[in-house]
Amino acid sequence: MANNQTMNAQPKFRGTEGVNRYLYDQLWKLCAGPLFDLPKIGEEVYYFPQGNIEQLVASANDNLCQLKPIFDISSRIHCNVISIKLKVETNTDEVYAKVSLLPCSPEVEITFPNDNNEQNIKYFTKVLTASDIGPHGDFILFKKDAIECLPPLDMSQLIPSQEIVAKDLHDHVWKFKHTFRGTPKRHLFTSGWKEFVKGKSLAVGDSFVFLRYIHFVILYLLCFLIFCILSIFCSRGENGESRVGIRKTSHQQSDMSSSVISKESMHHGFIASASNAIHTKCMFDVFYKPKSSKFIVNCDKFLDAVNMKFNTSSRFTMKFEGHDFNEIIYSGTIVKMEDFSIYWKGSEWRNLQVQWDEAATIPRPNKVSLWEIEPLIPSSNILKSVIQNNKRQREINEFGPIISKPDYNDQMVQSTKENSTTNASSSFRLFGVDLTASSKARDVLEPLESYQKNKTSEIFEEENLDQTQAVTSLTEIQRKELSFTTSSTKVHMEGVTRTVDLTVFDGYNHMIVELEKLFNIEGKLHMHSQWKLTFKDHEGDMMLVGDDPWPKFCNIVKEIVISSK
């Protein structure tokens, strides 16, 4: 590339693609998950080749990650993001991104398009339950999702229904019949849903993603009532384009070594490509998967993490994705800081060895990178800050904005002025005190000092009281938020009763796995071919497990029943 050459970065959306491109990208991001940190076009990033190697072997194989690189290449490469292509694997529906990077150089000027193509979309995701993918089951939609994301039904019909047409990331068209029926009445996907489940090879724990673009039609109506008024009405279009996608559970992710990413990356030799790009000032491509470690990191985020100055014994928190695709935060302690590989000296890649505070049902690394974690703020510091703020507020309310000693100079001037108008010749004052007055009168400042001492004593007494009240208040809040945790939940199966604590589970999948172990029926509840899982709510009604969001289920369940079909 010639010196001082200007390069244009690829825009996110081309004019000819418009809404379709935007909907594809939004659906792709929903399928990737909220914790996937996809870089943006135009960003300055650091690329870590070690992380790219780790992605290729699927399971963070230390032996491969520690191999000596065949090229002399830095452990951290400063790059610009030139283009991003969002892709999906044909057989597995796994999403991945092809990111084009250009090593930063003062000799190359890069211009990026100023593209603002935000559209009005509505979406929802739902983790599939046994009833959703059963041989006779329909897909049950939450009422809120159906109302917000689907076109409105004609409730004047005996059985309100409509056809929903949606495309997936492969541009394949799927048709679902949306009905409102049953006792109690529910929003369902009936016809077309079984074909979708079979075509995508869905299982319990997978997630269904639905996205809809809402058209807005602007109508200008000229109304002659009293005055001529130009009115603008916005109405939701009935033909809004819809998209559908899926997210597979972690245990169903395909082996990285057999994926498209692995084949393409191994073929081109990404290390060689990166090394060549640095010397020739040209672009190189990397493939980035949501489940991989973050080896493309925003420069500002990296520098912020460095400035945190983590060291041995530092406490931290880290975000993970649970079995039901919910966000889970675990805490731990840094126990050691060392190079992950002897051939990558001084690399920040996974150079922190950590120890976790508690066990988990999801895999967690024992070595992490500093930009993946956040410092842990002790709860005691938060409580202390609240108490100090309360104390400052009381001081302002009782003594005014500033508590200070009296200004004797001001008193002297004021007293002198007052005395000059009354009896200037009969008194002698020093610093505002009448030297001719009696000793009792001379101690005019004592009541003010005594008043301050009493108030100061009251402050410390109230501070102790507030501290106790603050702790009590925090305890009450936690008790209200976790009201269902104070009692255990009974589980019945053919005359056998066990007790479980729902607070130790992070979702339906985790609970089902533990119930299978508890009753020695491993794998049979997930297969939903022999056993049915129901529960009794606080009103005594029997409901199917999995039809409600997990937090709501935990709050309304009274007992769980495992019965044969």
N, C-alpha and C positions, 0 to 999 in steps of 0.2 A: 504494500500500500504506500502510495506516495506521501511525502511529508506534508503536513498542514492540510490534509484532505478532509473534506466534510462528509460525514456519513449520516444518512437518515435512518432512524430506527423504525422498525415496523409498527404501525399503529395497532391498537387493540382491535378496532373494528373497522373494516373497510366499508366504504359508502354503499357498495352494491349489495352487501350482505345485510346491513341494517339490523332489524329486530331479530331475525333468525340467528345471526352471529351472537347477539347479546344474550338471547335465551339459552343458546348452547353453552356459553361461558358460565352463566349463572347456574345452570343445572350441573355442569361439571364441578363447580366449586362446592355445591351442596353435597354431591356424591363424594367429594374428597374429604369433607368434614371440616368442622370449625377450627381444629388445631393445626391444620396444614397451612404453613406460612409460605404462600406462593409469592415470589418476588414480583415486582412491578416493572414494566418497561420503562427504561430511563434511570432506574435506581443504580446507585453504586453499591456493589456487594463484594464480599469476600467469598471466594470459592476454595473449599477444602478438599483436595484430591483424596485424602484418606477416607472421607465420608462417602465419596463416590465409589471407592473400592468396596467399602462395607455394604453399600446397597447391592452391589453385584452378587455378593455371596449370600444374601438373604438373611443370614443369621449372625452377623457381626463376628465372622470367623477371625479370631485374633491372629492365627498363623498367616492368613493371607494379607490381613491388614498390616502386618509387621514385616512383610517382605521388603527387601531393599529395592527402591525404584530403579528402573533401568535408565531413567533420564535424570539429570540434575535439575530438579524442579522444587520450587518453594512449597512449603506446607500451607501457605496462604497466598492466594492470588487475587489482587485487586482488579475488579472487572466492572464494566458497564453491561447492563441487561439490554440487549438489542431487540430481541423478539422472543415471544412465548407462544408456542403452539400447544393447545390443550387436546389431548388424544385419549382414546379409550381402546382397550384390547378387545378384539372381536369375540373371543371365546369366553372370556371371564367377566367382561364388563368392568374390569379394573381401570381406573383412570390414571393417567400420568401426563407429565408435561415435558415437552422438548424445549429447552431453554438455550438460546444462543447468547454467548458471552463474548465480550471483546476486552482483552486486557487494557487497563487504563494507560494512556500515554498522552503527554502534553502535545505531541505532534499531531494528534487526531482530534478534531472537533466533531462532536456528535450533537445533532439536533433531534429533538423528540416532538412528536405531534401533540398538540393540545386537544385531546379528544374527550368530550363529555357526552356520553351516550346513555345516560341513566334512563331506564324505562320503569313504568309502573308494573310491578309484578307482585304476586301473592304466592306463597308456597307453604308446604308442611312436610314433615317427615314423620314416619311412624315405624317403630320396631315391630316386626311381624310376630304374632303369637300363634299358638297351635290352631286356634279357631280360624285364623286368617288363611292358613295354607292347608287346612284339612281337605279331604276328598269331597266333603259336602259343605264346606265352609265358604262364606262370602267375606269380602274385605269390609271390615267395620270401620267407618270413619268417625272421628270425634266430631261432635256437633259444631264446635267452634271452627274446626278446619273446613268442614263442608260449607258452612255459611260464608266464611271469608274467602275461600279459594275456588269454589265451584260456582257455575252460573245458578241463579235462583230457580228452584222448582216451581211448577204451577200447582199450588196446594189445593186448587179447586178440583183436581182429578181425584178419582177414587183411590188410586195408588200412584202418587206423583213419581214420575220417572223422566229420564232424559238420557241421551247418548253423549258420552265424553270421548272425544277423539284426541289422542296425544301421541307425540313422537318421542323416541328415546335418543340417546346419544349416537346411535348408528343410523338415525333418520328412518327407523322402522316405525310404522304406524300401528298403534294399539287402540282398540275400541272397548269401552267399558259402559255397562248400563248402570246408571246412578238412580237408585230408588230410595224411597222413604217409607218403610213398612216395618212390621213386626210388633211384638208386645213386650216391653214398651217400644215405640217406634224409634227406628234408628236409620241413619244414612248408611247405605251399603253400595258397594260395587258388586254386581252379580254377574251377568253375562260378560264374558271376556276376561274375567279375573283369573279363572283357572288356567286359561291358555297362557296368560302372562306369567303365572307362577311356574308352570311347566317349562315355558320357553327360557326363563331366566334361572331355572334350577334353584329356586328360593327355598330356604329352610328357616326354622324358628330362630329368631335372633337377627336375621337379616333386616335391613331397613328399606322401606319404600319411600321414594321422594317424588313429590308432585309439585309442579310449578305451572303457573298460569299467568299469561300476559293480559292485562286489562286494558282494553281500548277505551279511549275517551273521545266522545263525539261532541263537538262544540256546535251548539245550535243558537243562532241569533234570531230572536223573536222580537218583532216590533209591536208593542202593545199600546193600543190607544184606549186608555182608561180615563184618567184626568189629564195626564201629560203623556207625551210620546217617550216611552222608556225602552232603551236597548238592553235586553236581558241575555245573559249567557247561561246556558244550562249544561251541566256535565252529566252524562249518563254512562253507565257501565255497559260496554258492548257485550252482546250475547255470544259472539263468535270469537272470544278471546282465545288465542293460541295456547295450547297446553303442552307440557313436556313431562315425561316420567323417567325416573332413574332408580337405581338400586345401590345399596352399600352392603357388601358382604362382611360377615363377622370375621374376626382376625384368624380364627382357625381354618377358615375356608379360603384364605388368600392363596393364590397360586404361588408356586415356587419361583423365586426371582430368577434362578438360573435357567429356567425354561421360558421366561417371558420375552416379549419383544424388546424390552429395554435392554436386557442382558445380551441378547443376540446382536443388536445393533451396536451397543457400546463396546462389546468385546471385539466386534469385527473391525471397528474403526480405531480401536486402541485409544481410549480417551486420554491416557497420560501422554501418549505421543502427540495427540492433537493439541493438548494444552501447552505442552512444551514448544511445539512448532508455532502455535499462535502467539506466544510471548515473544519469540524471536522475530517473527515476520509481521507482527502487529495485525493479525487477521482474526476472524471469529472462529470459535469452536463451539460444538454442541454438547450438552449434557442432558441426561434423562433423569427426571425427578419424580419420585413417587410419594404419595401422601404418607405411607407407612414407614418411609425411610427416615433416618436421622437428618437433621437440618445441616446440610453441607453447603448451602448457598445462604449466606447471612447478610442482612442489610448492614452497611458500614456503621451507621449511627447506633444500631442495636448492639453491634459487636463492641464498639468503643464504650458504650454505656455499661456493658457487662464487665469490661476490663476495669473501668473506674470503680466498680463495686468492691474491688480489691478482696475477693474471696481468698481465704487461707485455711489452713488446717484448723479444725474445730468450728468453722463457720457453719451456722444453721441456715437451711434453705428450704424452699418448696419447689415442686415441679408438677406440671400439669400432664395428665394422661387421659386417654379415652377408655371408658369403661365398656363392659360387655354390651350395654344397651346404648352405646355411642354417647353416653353422658360424660360430662367433664368431671374428672376426679383429681383432687390435689393431694399429693403425698409430701410429707416432710422428712428431712434426714439431716445428716451431719457429714461434712467433708472430713475424711480421715487421712487422706494422703494426696499429694500433688506431685505428679511425675509424668514424663513423656510416655505416651501410649506406645510408641515404637522407638527403638534406639536409632532407626534410620531417619526419623523425622524429628530432629532435635529442635527444642523450643516451640513445638507445635501446640496450639491451644486445643486441638481436636481431642476430646475425651481425656483430658489430662487430670481430671478430678475424680479420685476414687471416693465413693460415698458409702454410707451405711444408713439404711432406711429405718425409720422409727417403728414401723409396724409391718406385719405381713400383708400380702395382697394376693388377689386372685388373678391379676394380670401380670405379664412379664415386665420387669423393670431392670434397667442396666445397672451394673455396679460401678460403671465409669461414665461420666457425663461431661458435656462441654459447658463452659461457663455461661453461654448465651441461652442455654436451655432452662436455667434455674433462676429463681428470684430469692433475695434474702428474706429470711423468716423474721417477722416482726413479733416479738413476744406480746402476749395479751396484756401482761402487767404494765407495759409501757403505754398501751392504749388507755388503760384504766387510769394510770397516773396522769396522763394528759387531760383526760376528762375532768378529774378532780381539780387539777390546777386551773383549768378554764373556769370551773364553777367558783373557785376561790377568788380569781381575779374579778369575776363578775360581781360577787358580793362586795368586794372592796370598793369597786366603782360605785355601787348602789348606796353604800353606807357612808363613805368618806368623800365621795366625789372622784373625779378622774385621777387625781394624784394624792397619795398619802405622803405628806412631808412635814418637817418641823415648821413651826410658825416663823414667818419672816419678821424678825424683830425690827429690822430697819423700817419696814412699812408701818409697823405698829408705832415706832418712835415718831415718824413723820405725822401719822394720823393723830396720835395723842397730842403731839405738839400743836397741831392745827386746832384741835378741839380745845386745848387748854388756853391757847392764845385768844380765843373768843370768849372765854369765861373768866379765868383768874390767872393770868400770865404772871403777875407780880408776886403771887403768894405761893408758888410751887417751884421746885427744882427737880428736873427729870433727867435721868440717865438711861439711855436705851429704852425710853418709853416708860420707865418706872419712876414714880414720885418718891424722891428721897426723903421728903418730909412726912410721908404717910407712915402709919403704924405697921408693925410686922405682919399683921393679918392682911392688911391691904396690899403689902408689898408682894405677897405670894399669889398674885392674880393669875399666874401661868399654871399653877399646880392643878386646878380643876381640869384644864385642857389635857395635861399629861396623864392625869389619872383616867380621864375619859378614854384616851387612846389606849392605855394599858388594858382597861376593861374590854374595849372593843377587840384588841389584839387577842386577848384570852378567849373571847367569844368566837373569834375566827378559827382558832385551832380546835376548839370544842366542836364547832360546826363542821370543820374539815374531817374530823374523826367520824362524826355522824354521817357526813356525806359519803365517806369511803365505805362505810358499812352499808349505806343505802345503795350505793353504786354496785357493790358486789351482789347485794340481794336482788337489785334490779336486773343485772346480767343473768343471774340464776333463774329468775322468773321468766325472762325472755327465752332462754334456752329451753325451759320446761314447756313453755307454750309452743315453741316451734317444733319440739320433739315430743309432743303429747302422747303419741302412740308408742313411745319407747319405754314407758314406765311399766308396761305389762307385756308378758309373752303371749305368743299366738299358738293355739293348739292346732295340731294337724292330725286328722283321723284317716285311717286306712284299714278297712275290713276288721274293725274291732280293736285295732292297735292305735294308741294315741301317743303322739310325741309333742314336744314343745320347742318352738324355735323363736329366735329373736330376729325380727325383720331388719333391725338397724345394722346388722353386720353384713347385709346383702347390698349390692350396688345396683340391683335391677332384677327383672324376672328371670333372666338366664341363670344368674348366680344362685337365686333361690331354688330353681328347678334342679340344678346340679346337686345342691346340698340335700334336697329332699330325696333325690334318687339314691344318694349315699346313705341317708338316714334309714330308708326302708329297703335297702338292698335291691333296688330295681334300676341299676345304672343303665342309662340310655333309653329306658322305656317311656319315661314321661316326655322326652323330647320327640320320640317317634310318634307319640299320640295315637298309637294304633290299638293299645290294650287298655290304657288308663286315661281317665278324664279328670281334670283338675278344676274344681269349683271352690267357691268360698261363700260364707254367709256374712252379709254386711250388718251394720248396726240396726237396721230395720227388720232384720230376719229374713231378707230375700236372698235366694241362692243365685249367684252370678258366676259367669265363666271367668276364670283367672286370665288376665292379659288384656281384657277389653278396656281397662281404665289406665290412665297414666300411673306410673309407679308410685309417686308421692300420694296421690289420691287413694290408691289401693291400700297403702300402709295405714292411712287414716280411717278407713271405713271397714276394714276387715275385722271380723270377730273370730272366725275359725276357718280353717281350710280343710277341704275334704278331697281325698283321692279315691275315686270309685272306678270300678271296671266298666268298660263300655258295653 
